[in-house]
Amino acid sequence: MINLLLDEDKRYLSLENTQRKTLVVSLAFSFALLILVLLFFAMKMYLNNRAELLDVQIQEKQVELQGDQLQDFKEAIAQINQNFSQINSAWSKQDKLTPVFEKIYSLTPSAIYFEALSFKDGEIRVGGMARERDALLLFKEQLESEEMFSNIYFAPFSWIQAINPGFAVTFNYIPSVQ
């Protein structure tokens, strides 16, 4: 092919061709840049939404864990309260022994000395010695005159010696009478 164009026209066509190529490359670069920006924007939106979702899930888990811990604390407190009420109930059902022992002491003549004293299931056992048998008899009469004591039984060996007799007495305590 023969080229019949002038040099000036050749340069003009070459320049125009270069401009077209530059325009096409610029447009392609701009389009690629625009797609890249849109891609980064979409990734940013996705990551922000994901982060917000994770924050919400974390807060829900924290609330759930706090609720579970709170429920555990409530259950523990309820159990402790139940234990305290059982202890209080058992304590209130127990016989109060102080008035019983005070009553026994007030009925005891000064010539009688206790060596053993026990209380089990409403039964009181007392062992000791007296200076004389008359003090022991007075103690027996005073116990029998008291309504809060019943089934008073002195062991037979308690009455053998007239001076310094050892004794053992068993009697029942009636809690409703005081």
Order of alpha helices (4+ residues) and beta strands (2+ residues): alpha-alpha-beta-beta-alpha-beta-beta
